[in-house]
Amino acid sequence: MDVVNVITKGTIKGKFMGFKSYTTFEFTDGQKWRQNDTKFLHHYAFNPEAQITQKEGKYYLEVKDVSETVEVRRLK
């Protein structure tokens, strides 16, 4: 059974254009996370709710109303 831990919940600051190779996502609380793979998905949202989860030692970004997740790493 896979254990998933929620690391942080919040709001992505400004425009969210989806996933694109190595994009940096900034949360309104100042945290910055960078996409860690080359997944591409177009989805536009402004200040979307999001959360970072941890599963098997890796971190993932989940964005409200987006069916896919993407692996990320923390920058700040």
C-alpha positions in Angstrom: 0.0 0.0 0.0 1.4 3.4 -1.0 1.5 6.0 1.7 1.0 9.6 0.5 1.8 12.5 2.8 0.5 16.1 2.2 3.6 18.3 2.6 1.9 21.7 2.0 -1.4 23.2 0.7 -1.8 26.6 -0.7 -2.3 28.7 -3.8 0.0 29.1 -6.8 0.7 32.7 -7.3 -0.7 34.3 -10.5 -1.1 32.5 -13.8 -0.8 28.8 -14.0 -0.3 27.6 -17.6 0.0 23.9 -16.9 3.1 21.7 -16.9 6.0 22.3 -19.2 9.6 21.0 -18.8 11.2 22.3 -15.6 8.7 25.0 -14.9 9.0 26.9 -11.6 5.8 27.2 -9.5 5.6 29.9 -6.8 3.1 29.6 -4.0 1.6 32.8 -2.4 3.5 32.0 0.8 6.8 32.3 -1.0 7.6 28.6 -1.5 9.1 27.7 -4.9 9.0 24.3 -6.5 10.4 23.3 -9.9 9.0 20.6 -12.2 11.4 17.7 -12.1 10.5 16.1 -15.5 9.5 16.8 -19.1 5.8 16.2 -18.8 3.7 18.7 -20.8 0.0 19.5 -20.1 -1.8 22.8 -21.0 -4.3 24.1 -18.4 -4.9 27.7 -17.6 -5.9 28.9 -14.2 -5.4 32.0 -12.1 -4.3 31.6 -8.5 -5.3 27.9 -8.4 -5.4 25.9 -5.2 -2.6 23.3 -5.1 -0.8 20.9 -2.8 2.5 19.2 -2.7 2.4 15.5 -1.7 5.2 13.0 -1.0 5.1 9.4 -2.1 8.0 6.9 -2.0 10.5 9.7 -1.3 9.4 11.9 -4.3 7.4 15.1 -4.2 4.4 15.8 -6.5 2.4 18.9 -7.4 -1.4 18.5 -7.5 -3.4 21.4 -8.9 -7.2 21.7 -8.4 -9.1 20.7 -11.5 -6.0 19.1 -13.2 -6.2 15.3 -13.5 -2.4 14.8 -13.8 0.3 15.4 -11.2 4.0 16.2 -11.8 7.1 15.4 -9.9 8.7 18.5 -8.4 11.6 19.5 -6.2 11.7 22.4 -3.7 13.8 25.5 -4.6 12.8 27.8 -1.7 
